[in-house]
Amino acid sequence: MTGRCRELLAEYRELALVAVAAVLGLTAQGPLRHVVHHQGIDILLVVLVLSTAIGIEPKSLRRLPASWRRLSLALVVGASVLPALSWLVAHLVAPGSLRDGVSSIGLAPCEIASIATTAMAGGDVALAGGALIGSTIVTVLVAGPILAFETPGASLHPGHIIFNLLVIVAAPLVAGVTFRSLTPLPARGETVASTTSTLAVAALVALVAAEVHLSTKYLPVVLAILLFLFASTIIGRLVGLGSGRPIMKAMLLTTSMRDFAIAAAIAAAAFGSAAAASLGIYGIAVLIWGTGSAGFMRSDSTRHR
């Protein structure tokens, strides 16, 4: 029993860390908001993307051409269906910064943590890594124009949003992947990169949660987020139809888990930091969903062996 408890603790330590970070964000809002208003989210996002990219094995990316059809489908769905879905559910929320934040969820790429949850579920990690890189590039290219199209009355500057994403997402992603391809990484280095990613995710949860003002007006936000999670899970399952279980798990998790931190950066760049409040709730919900469902899928695979 003790051994099993240790395994469960190791599996869900990220989830526990996120829960602690969320509580910290909700209780120490003053200092954390100061960090948010001084580019704290952007800086942590650079650290997160860079450390995650360094952790992607080059040999796993070389296996991607065999899955190019499935990957292309996932990227097309992520660039079209998911932005439309988040815009639609956002209309359950009253006009204002909270609605703007919810509408930004579908513009984000795959959640960076989806690589870890795919591995936990026994899915195709190489495909998850390809989906992460591909969807990040797509987000940089289309997020600004899509937001401008969806919000014609707002004074948005797509060029500013694209530049912001290039600096805080695309550049560290390219730097990390290039560094890993040129420099062999020892086991200790992989551990450091993984730990850095985990801590950066937790810190981002705390910063985004600091923008949340708990009140009844968040009830429609919670409903919209749960609907988005439910619908994106169904979409992810459809994208993976007809494939083997490892590919199906990768498609399900990478499609249903969108990156709350990048969504927060998009919302803040387009609408101001107050729009990031909705993303704190989404970040907690999506990490709980991803970790819990990955654990269930792994247990289910074990039972069917």
C-alpha positions as CSV (number, residue, x, y, z in Angstrom):
1,M,0.0,0.0,0.0
2,T,2.8,2.4,0.9
3,G,4.5,1.8,-2.5
4,R,1.2,2.5,-4.3
5,C,0.7,5.7,-2.3
6,R,4.1,6.9,-3.3
7,E,3.3,6.2,-7.0
8,L,0.1,8.2,-6.7
9,L,1.9,11.0,-5.0
10,A,4.5,11.1,-7.8
11,E,1.9,11.1,-10.5
12,Y,-0.2,13.9,-9.0
13,R,2.5,16.1,-7.5
14,E,2.0,18.6,-10.3
15,L,-1.7,18.7,-9.6
16,A,-1.0,19.3,-5.9
17,L,1.5,22.0,-6.7
18,V,-1.0,23.7,-9.0
19,A,-3.7,23.6,-6.2
20,V,-1.3,25.2,-3.7
21,A,-0.3,27.8,-6.3
22,A,-4.0,28.6,-7.0
23,V,-4.7,29.1,-3.2
24,L,-1.6,31.3,-3.0
25,G,-2.8,33.4,-6.0
26,L,-6.2,33.9,-4.4
27,T,-4.8,34.9,-1.0
28,A,-1.7,36.9,-1.8
29,Q,-3.2,38.9,-4.6
30,G,-1.7,42.3,-3.9
31,P,2.0,41.4,-4.4
32,L,1.3,39.0,-7.2
33,R,-0.8,41.6,-9.1
34,H,2.2,43.8,-8.9
35,V,4.3,41.1,-10.6
36,V,1.6,40.6,-13.2
37,H,1.6,44.3,-14.1
38,H,5.4,44.2,-14.5
39,Q,5.4,41.6,-17.2
40,G,5.6,38.7,-14.8
41,I,3.4,36.4,-17.0
42,D,5.4,37.1,-20.1
43,I,8.7,36.4,-18.3
44,L,7.5,33.1,-16.8
45,L,6.1,32.1,-20.1
46,V,9.5,32.5,-21.8
47,V,11.0,30.3,-19.0
48,L,8.2,27.7,-19.4
49,V,8.4,27.5,-23.2
50,L,12.2,27.4,-23.2
51,S,12.5,24.7,-20.6
52,T,9.8,22.6,-22.2
53,A,11.4,22.9,-25.7
54,I,14.8,21.8,-24.2
55,G,13.1,18.7,-22.8
56,I,11.8,17.6,-26.3
57,E,14.0,14.8,-27.6
58,P,15.1,15.4,-31.3
59,K,14.8,11.7,-32.2
60,S,11.1,11.8,-31.2
61,L,10.5,14.7,-33.6
62,R,12.0,12.7,-36.4
63,R,9.2,10.2,-36.1
64,L,6.5,12.8,-36.8
65,P,6.4,12.4,-40.7
66,A,4.6,9.1,-40.2
67,S,1.8,10.9,-38.4
68,W,1.6,14.0,-40.6
69,R,-2.1,13.5,-41.6
70,R,-3.3,13.2,-38.0
71,L,-1.1,16.1,-36.9
72,S,-2.3,18.3,-39.8
73,L,-5.9,17.6,-38.9
74,A,-5.3,18.5,-35.3
75,L,-3.6,21.8,-36.3
76,V,-6.5,22.7,-38.6
77,V,-9.1,22.0,-36.0
78,G,-7.0,24.0,-33.4
79,A,-6.9,27.0,-35.7
80,S,-10.5,27.0,-36.7
81,V,-13.0,25.0,-34.6
82,L,-11.5,25.7,-31.1
83,P,-11.4,29.6,-31.6
84,A,-15.0,29.5,-32.8
85,L,-16.0,27.3,-29.8
86,S,-14.4,29.6,-27.2
87,W,-16.0,32.6,-28.9
88,L,-19.4,30.9,-28.8
89,V,-19.2,29.8,-25.1
90,A,-17.9,33.2,-24.1
91,H,-21.3,34.7,-24.9
92,L,-22.6,33.0,-21.8
93,V,-20.6,35.6,-19.9
94,A,-21.6,39.3,-19.7
95,P,-19.7,41.7,-22.0
96,G,-16.4,42.8,-20.5
97,S,-13.0,41.5,-19.5
98,L,-14.2,38.1,-18.3
99,R,-15.9,37.4,-21.6
100,D,-12.7,38.6,-23.5
101,G,-10.6,36.2,-21.4
102,V,-12.9,33.2,-22.2
103,S,-12.9,34.0,-25.9
104,S,-9.1,33.8,-25.9
105,I,-8.9,30.2,-24.7
106,G,-9.4,28.6,-28.2
107,L,-6.7,30.8,-29.7
108,A,-4.0,29.3,-27.5
109,P,-1.9,26.3,-28.6
110,C,-1.8,22.9,-26.9
111,E,-1.2,23.1,-23.2
112,I,2.6,22.6,-22.6
113,A,1.7,20.2,-19.8
114,S,-0.1,18.0,-22.3
115,I,3.2,16.4,-23.2
116,A,3.5,15.2,-19.6
117,T,-0.1,14.0,-19.4
118,T,0.3,12.2,-22.7
119,A,3.3,10.4,-21.4
120,M,1.4,9.6,-18.2
121,A,-1.6,8.2,-20.2
122,G,0.7,6.0,-22.3
123,G,0.1,8.1,-25.4
124,D,2.3,9.0,-28.4
125,V,4.7,11.6,-26.8
126,A,6.3,12.4,-30.2
127,L,3.0,13.3,-31.7
128,A,2.1,15.4,-28.6
129,G,5.4,17.3,-29.0
130,G,4.7,17.9,-32.7
131,A,1.2,19.1,-31.9
132,L,2.7,21.5,-29.3
133,I,5.3,23.0,-31.7
134,G,2.9,23.1,-34.6
135,S,0.0,24.7,-32.7
136,T,2.4,27.2,-31.1
137,I,3.5,28.4,-34.6
138,V,-0.1,28.5,-35.8
139,T,-1.1,30.6,-32.7
140,V,1.6,33.1,-33.4
141,L,0.4,33.5,-37.0
142,V,-3.4,33.5,-36.6
143,A,-4.3,34.7,-33.0
144,G,-4.1,38.4,-33.8
145,P,-6.1,38.3,-37.0
146,I,-8.8,36.0,-35.5
147,L,-9.2,38.3,-32.5
148,A,-9.5,41.3,-34.8
149,F,-12.2,39.5,-36.8
150,E,-14.1,38.3,-33.7
151,T,-14.0,41.7,-32.0
152,P,-14.6,44.3,-34.8
153,G,-15.6,47.1,-32.4
154,A,-12.4,46.8,-30.2
155,S,-9.2,48.7,-30.9
156,L,-7.0,45.7,-31.3
157,H,-3.7,45.7,-33.0
158,P,-3.0,42.2,-34.5
159,G,0.6,43.2,-35.3
160,H,1.2,43.9,-31.6
161,I,-0.2,40.6,-30.6
162,I,1.8,38.7,-33.2
163,F,5.0,40.5,-32.1
164,N,4.3,39.7,-28.5
165,L,3.8,36.0,-29.3
166,L,7.0,35.9,-31.4
167,V,9.0,37.3,-28.5
168,I,7.6,35.3,-25.6
169,V,6.6,32.0,-27.4
170,A,8.1,31.5,-30.8
171,A,11.7,32.7,-30.0
172,P,12.2,30.6,-26.8
173,L,10.5,27.6,-28.5
174,V,13.0,27.8,-31.5
175,A,15.9,28.4,-29.1
176,G,15.1,25.5,-26.9
177,V,14.5,23.0,-29.7
178,T,17.7,24.2,-31.5
179,F,19.8,24.0,-28.3
180,R,18.6,20.4,-27.6
181,S,19.3,19.3,-31.2
182,L,22.9,20.7,-31.0
183,T,23.7,19.8,-27.4
184,P,23.3,16.3,-25.9
185,L,21.4,16.7,-22.6
186,P,22.4,14.5,-19.6
187,A,19.8,12.9,-17.4
188,R,20.3,15.6,-14.8
189,G,19.7,18.3,-17.4
190,E,16.4,16.7,-18.4
191,T,15.4,16.6,-14.7
192,V,16.3,20.3,-14.3
193,A,14.3,21.2,-17.4
194,S,11.3,19.2,-16.3
195,T,11.4,20.6,-12.8
196,T,11.7,24.2,-14.2
197,S,8.7,23.6,-16.4
198,T,6.6,22.3,-13.5
199,L,7.5,25.2,-11.2
200,A,6.9,27.7,-14.0
201,V,3.4,26.3,-14.6
202,A,2.6,26.6,-10.9
203,A,4.0,30.2,-10.7
204,L,1.8,31.1,-13.7
205,V,-1.3,29.6,-12.1
206,A,-0.6,31.8,-9.0
207,L,-0.1,35.0,-11.1
208,V,-3.2,34.4,-13.2
209,A,-5.3,33.4,-10.1
210,A,-4.3,36.7,-8.5
211,E,-6.4,38.5,-11.1
212,V,-9.5,36.6,-10.0
213,H,-12.1,38.5,-7.8
214,L,-14.2,35.7,-6.4
215,S,-17.9,36.6,-6.8
216,T,-21.1,35.3,-8.3
217,K,-20.2,37.0,-11.6
218,Y,-17.7,34.1,-12.1
219,L,-20.5,31.5,-12.2
220,P,-21.1,32.0,-16.0
221,V,-17.3,31.9,-16.5
222,V,-17.1,28.5,-14.8
223,L,-20.0,27.3,-16.9
224,A,-18.5,28.5,-20.1
225,I,-15.1,26.9,-19.3
226,L,-16.7,23.6,-18.4
227,L,-18.6,23.6,-21.7
228,F,-15.5,24.4,-23.6
229,L,-13.6,21.6,-21.8
230,F,-16.4,19.1,-22.5
231,A,-16.8,20.1,-26.2
232,S,-13.0,20.2,-26.9
233,T,-12.7,16.7,-25.4
234,I,-15.3,15.4,-27.8
235,I,-13.5,17.2,-30.6
236,G,-10.2,15.6,-29.6
237,R,-11.8,12.2,-29.5
238,L,-13.1,12.7,-33.0
239,V,-9.7,13.9,-34.3
240,G,-8.2,10.6,-33.0
241,L,-10.9,8.3,-34.4
242,G,-9.6,5.4,-36.4
243,S,-6.0,5.5,-34.9
244,G,-4.2,3.3,-32.4
245,R,-4.6,4.0,-28.7
246,P,-1.3,5.9,-28.3
247,I,-2.3,8.3,-31.1
248,M,-5.9,8.6,-29.9
249,K,-4.7,9.5,-26.4
250,A,-2.2,12.1,-27.7
251,M,-4.9,13.7,-29.9
252,L,-7.5,13.7,-27.1
253,L,-5.2,15.4,-24.5
254,T,-3.5,17.9,-26.8
255,T,-6.8,19.0,-28.4
256,S,-8.7,19.3,-25.1
257,M,-5.9,21.0,-23.2
258,R,-5.2,24.5,-24.4
259,D,-2.4,26.6,-22.8
260,F,-3.9,28.9,-20.2
261,A,-0.7,30.9,-19.8
262,I,-0.4,31.7,-23.5
263,A,-4.2,32.4,-23.6
264,A,-3.6,34.8,-20.7
265,A,-0.8,36.5,-22.5
266,I,-3.0,36.9,-25.6
267,A,-5.9,38.3,-23.6
268,A,-3.6,40.7,-21.7
269,A,-2.0,41.9,-24.9
270,A,-5.4,42.4,-26.6
271,F,-7.6,43.6,-23.8
272,G,-5.5,44.4,-20.7
273,S,-4.4,42.3,-17.7
274,A,-8.0,42.1,-16.2
275,A,-8.9,39.8,-19.1
276,A,-6.5,37.2,-17.7
277,A,-8.7,36.5,-14.7
278,S,-10.9,34.0,-16.5
279,L,-7.7,32.1,-17.6
280,G,-6.8,31.5,-13.9
281,I,-10.0,29.4,-13.6
282,Y,-9.4,27.7,-16.9
283,G,-5.8,26.9,-16.0
284,I,-6.9,25.1,-12.8
285,A,-9.7,23.3,-14.5
286,V,-7.7,22.1,-17.5
287,L,-4.8,20.9,-15.4
288,I,-7.1,18.9,-13.2
289,W,-8.9,17.5,-16.2
290,G,-5.6,16.6,-18.0
291,T,-3.9,15.0,-15.0
292,G,-7.0,13.1,-13.9
293,S,-8.0,11.8,-17.3
294,A,-4.4,10.7,-18.0
295,G,-4.3,8.7,-14.8
296,F,-7.6,7.1,-15.7
297,M,-6.4,6.2,-19.2
298,R,-3.2,4.7,-17.9
299,S,-5.2,2.6,-15.3
300,D,-7.6,1.5,-18.0
301,S,-4.7,0.4,-20.3
302,T,-3.2,-1.6,-17.4
303,R,-6.5,-3.4,-16.7
304,H,-6.8,-4.4,-20.4
305,R,-3.4,-5.9,-20.7
